[in-house]
Amino acid sequence: MPQKSRSERRDPWWGWDGEAVLATRRRRRARSALAFVVSLFALGGAAGIWAVYLGVAAGIGVRFAFGVH
């Protein structure tokens, strides 16, 4: 199968969009990336709390004192 050149992979009508449309796409892409990063932090935090709660963290030497029993 022949490879497409770099210019053929882009949308041929890309340059016809107005500046506002392009700015909206950039903002949407930035928000999407930010939401993804925030979700990764949330998952990491939840996994960390569960590791502490289940005692897995203490098994590898990580100890936290939350003051809640």
N, C-alpha and C positions, 0 to 999 in steps of 0.2 A: 504494500500500500504506500503510495507516495506521501511524503511528509509535506504538510502545509508550511509555507514560509511564515515568518513572524507577522508580516502585514496582513496575511489572509486570515489569521486567527482573530483579529480585532473586528468589531462590528463596523461594517462599511458606513453606517449612518452616524457613527459616534460624534463626529465633528459637527453635525447638524443640530445637535441639542444646544439649547441656550446655556449661558453661564449659570443661571439659577438652577437648572436641572443638574448640571455637573456639581455645583456646590451642595445640592441636596444629596446627591449620591455619595459625595465625600463625607458629609455629616453622618449619613446613615451607616456607612462603613465604619466610621470611627466609633459611633455609638455601639454598633454590633461588637466590635473588638473589645471595647470597654466592658460591655455586659459579659462577654466571654471570660475576661480576666477576673472580674468580680465573682463570677460563678465558680471559677477555679479556686479562688481564695476561700469562698464559702464552703466548698467541698473539702478543702484541706483543713479548715477549721473544724468542721463537723467530724472529720476523720480523727483529728487530733483529740477532740473532746471525748469521742468514743474510745479511743485508745487509752486515755487516762481513766475513764470510767470502768472499762473492762480490765484494767491492770496490765495491759500489753505494754504501755509506755514505761511502767515501773520495771518491767522485765528487761528493758533495754537501757535502763538507767536514767530515764527522764522522770522527774518528780515535780509535781505542781501542788501548791497548797491554795485551794480556792476559798477555804473558810466556810464551806457549805457541807453539811453532813447529811 
